[in-house]
Amino acid sequence: MSSVLLIAGAGLLGGAMNALAGGGSFVTLPTLIAAGIPSVSANASSSVALYPGGIASAFVYRANLDGVGGVGVKPLLITSLIGGFVGSLLLLWTPTAVFDGVLPWLLLIATLALAFGRRIADRLQGVLRGHSGIVLAVQLVLSIYGGYFGGAAGLMLLAAWSLLDGREVKILNAPRVVMVSAFNTVAIILFAIAGVVFWRAAAIMAVAALVGGFAGAHFSQRLDPRIVRALTLTLACVMTLRFFWRAYGH
């Protein structure tokens, strides 16, 4: 019962964080590992748990979906699916012991994206334009990252796209949500086929994450975004340091 409550609480908080500022996996992944699930399976189960919220957001954004940097939706979508497939295969081929050593560095990358992604996107918006090959290359790399781990992948996409597209960041939110959902879809299918998902934990966490996402979206306009962002970054830093200690502190 204590594990169920812990997993449900993490899903609730993770869903709310994704609705408010992103970074929900900083709660869900460590909680699943703390519950005794091996790190590779915990990462896969965390992706499954947060997936329904992402799909719901993609459905909401579908009417505003457009291409990026001169590249249409279809090529971006195909590239995202290919990248998600490659990234998820890499995760499945990674031994748990190796992933335990890589995980702190992935969390560090995600933390830096949370800390600086939007600032970079705002300042460098539209610096490069019309380079469709670069757009697709960036999309492939970040989709592989998303299929493999996925922490803060959406923020990384926004930061990268802002260098290649002259429009405001808020306009890019629709393709961001859809492309993230695309590479997550492929990853989750492969995780399910490979049998690495702990379905009971993922289901409990997913239901709680949906509730948390709804509550987070409802209260987002009442909360000071600076406080939310500060708390999210603090948690991300703490979790990153904790996993560095877990991997290298002995």
C-alpha positions in Angstrom: 0.0 0.0 0.0 2.8 2.4 0.8 4.4 1.8 -2.7 1.0 2.4 -4.3 0.6 5.7 -2.5 4.1 6.7 -3.3 3.6 5.9 -7.0 0.3 7.6 -7.1 1.7 10.7 -5.4 4.6 10.9 -7.8 2.1 10.6 -10.8 0.0 13.4 -9.3 3.0 15.7 -8.8 4.6 14.7 -12.2 1.4 15.4 -14.1 1.0 18.8 -12.4 4.6 19.7 -13.1 4.2 18.9 -16.8 1.2 21.1 -17.0 2.9 24.0 -15.2 6.5 24.0 -16.3 7.6 20.6 -17.5 10.0 18.2 -15.8 7.5 15.6 -14.5 9.9 12.7 -15.2 12.2 14.1 -12.5 9.6 12.9 -10.1 8.1 9.8 -11.8 11.4 8.1 -12.8 13.2 8.3 -9.4 10.0 7.2 -7.6 9.7 4.0 -9.8 13.4 3.3 -9.2 12.9 3.8 -5.4 10.0 1.4 -5.6 12.4 -1.3 -6.7 11.9 -1.2 -10.5 15.2 -1.5 -12.5 16.2 1.7 -14.1 15.6 0.8 -17.8 12.1 -0.6 -16.9 11.5 2.4 -14.7 12.3 4.8 -17.5 10.0 2.9 -19.9 7.2 2.7 -17.3 7.6 6.5 -16.6 7.2 7.2 -20.3 4.0 5.1 -20.4 2.6 6.8 -17.3 3.1 10.3 -18.6 2.0 9.4 -22.1 -1.8 9.9 -21.8 -1.4 13.5 -20.6 0.8 14.2 -23.7 -1.8 12.7 -26.0 -4.5 14.8 -24.4 -2.4 17.9 -25.0 -1.7 16.9 -28.6 -5.4 16.5 -29.2 -6.0 20.0 -27.9 -3.3 21.5 -30.1 -4.2 19.6 -33.3 -6.1 22.6 -34.8 -2.9 24.8 -34.6 -0.5 22.3 -36.0 1.9 23.6 -38.6 5.4 22.9 -40.0 8.6 24.3 -38.6 11.4 26.1 -40.4 10.0 25.5 -43.9 9.5 21.7 -43.2 6.0 20.4 -43.4 4.2 18.4 -40.7 4.5 15.1 -42.5 8.4 15.0 -42.8 8.7 16.2 -39.2 6.3 13.4 -38.1 8.1 10.7 -40.0 11.5 11.9 -38.7 10.1 11.9 -35.1 8.8 8.3 -35.5 12.1 7.1 -36.9 14.0 8.8 -34.1 11.7 7.5 -31.4 12.2 4.0 -32.9 16.0 4.3 -32.8 16.1 5.8 -29.4 13.8 3.2 -27.8 15.8 0.4 -29.4 19.0 1.9 -27.9 17.4 1.9 -24.5 16.3 -1.7 -24.8 19.8 -2.7 -25.9 21.4 -0.8 -23.0 22.3 -3.0 -20.0 20.8 -1.7 -16.7 24.2 -1.2 -15.2 25.3 0.9 -18.1 22.1 2.9 -18.0 22.6 3.6 -14.3 25.9 5.2 -15.2 24.4 7.2 -18.1 21.2 8.3 -16.3 22.8 11.1 -14.2 24.2 12.7 -17.4 20.8 12.5 -19.1 19.2 14.1 -16.0 21.9 16.9 -16.2 21.1 17.5 -19.8 17.4 17.7 -19.0 18.1 20.0 -16.1 20.1 22.4 -18.3 17.3 22.4 -20.8 14.8 23.2 -18.1 17.1 26.0 -16.8 18.1 27.6 -20.1 15.9 26.2 -22.9 13.3 28.8 -23.0 15.7 31.6 -22.5 17.8 30.4 -25.4 14.7 30.0 -27.5 13.6 33.6 -26.8 17.0 35.2 -27.4 18.0 33.2 -30.5 14.6 33.1 -32.1 14.9 33.1 -35.9 18.7 33.4 -36.0 18.8 30.7 -38.7 16.0 30.3 -41.2 15.1 28.2 -44.2 17.5 25.3 -43.5 15.2 22.3 -43.9 18.0 19.8 -43.8 19.2 21.2 -40.5 15.6 21.1 -39.1 15.2 17.5 -40.0 18.7 16.6 -38.6 17.9 18.3 -35.3 14.5 16.6 -35.2 16.1 13.2 -35.7 18.7 13.7 -33.0 16.2 15.0 -30.4 13.7 12.3 -31.3 16.4 9.7 -30.6 17.0 11.4 -27.3 13.3 11.4 -26.6 12.9 7.7 -27.4 15.9 6.9 -25.3 15.1 9.1 -22.3 12.9 12.1 -23.1 13.5 14.4 -20.1 12.8 18.0 -21.2 12.8 16.9 -24.9 10.0 19.3 -25.6 12.0 22.3 -24.3 15.0 21.2 -26.3 12.9 21.1 -29.4 11.6 24.6 -28.7 15.1 26.0 -28.2 16.4 24.3 -31.4 13.4 25.3 -33.5 13.7 28.9 -32.5 17.0 29.1 -34.3 15.4 27.9 -37.5 11.9 29.5 -37.4 11.0 33.1 -37.3 7.7 32.7 -35.4 7.0 33.1 -31.7 7.7 30.2 -29.3 4.1 29.9 -28.3 3.2 29.2 -32.0 5.7 26.3 -32.0 3.9 24.7 -29.0 1.5 22.8 -31.2 4.1 21.0 -33.3 6.2 20.5 -30.2 3.5 18.6 -28.3 2.5 16.5 -31.4 6.1 15.6 -32.3 6.9 14.6 -28.7 3.8 12.5 -28.6 4.9 10.9 -31.9 8.3 9.7 -30.8 6.8 8.6 -27.4 4.2 6.6 -29.2 6.8 4.5 -31.1 8.9 4.1 -27.9 6.0 2.9 -25.8 4.9 0.3 -28.4 8.4 -1.1 -28.5 8.7 -1.0 -24.7 5.4 -2.9 -24.5 6.5 -5.5 -27.1 9.8 -6.0 -25.2 7.9 -6.6 -21.9 9.9 -4.0 -19.9 6.9 -2.0 -18.7 5.7 -2.5 -15.2 2.0 -2.1 -16.1 0.5 -2.0 -12.7 2.8 0.8 -11.5 2.5 2.6 -14.8 -1.3 2.4 -14.7 -1.5 3.8 -11.2 0.9 6.6 -12.1 -0.9 7.4 -15.3 -4.3 7.9 -13.7 -2.7 10.1 -11.0 -0.8 12.1 -13.7 -4.0 12.8 -15.5 -5.5 14.2 -12.4 -2.4 16.1 -11.6 -2.2 17.5 -15.1 -5.8 18.7 -15.0 -5.3 20.3 -11.6 -2.0 21.9 -12.7 -3.6 23.3 -15.8 -6.5 24.6 -13.8 -4.3 26.4 -11.2 -1.5 27.5 -13.6 -3.0 31.0 -14.1 -3.2 31.5 -10.3 0.3 30.6 -9.5 3.4 32.8 -9.9 5.3 31.1 -12.8 8.6 32.2 -11.3 7.9 30.3 -8.1 6.8 27.2 -10.1 9.9 27.4 -12.3 12.2 27.8 -9.3 10.7 24.8 -7.5 10.9 22.7 -10.6 14.5 23.6 -11.2 15.4 23.0 -7.5 13.8 19.5 -7.7 15.6 18.8 -10.9 19.0 19.8 -9.4 18.4 17.7 -6.3 17.4 14.6 -8.3 20.4 15.0 -10.7 22.8 15.3 -7.8 21.2 12.3 -6.1 21.7 10.1 -9.2 25.3 11.3 -9.6 25.9 10.2 -6.0 24.0 6.9 -6.7 26.2 6.1 -9.7 29.6 7.5 -8.7 29.5 8.1 -4.9 30.6 4.7 -3.8 
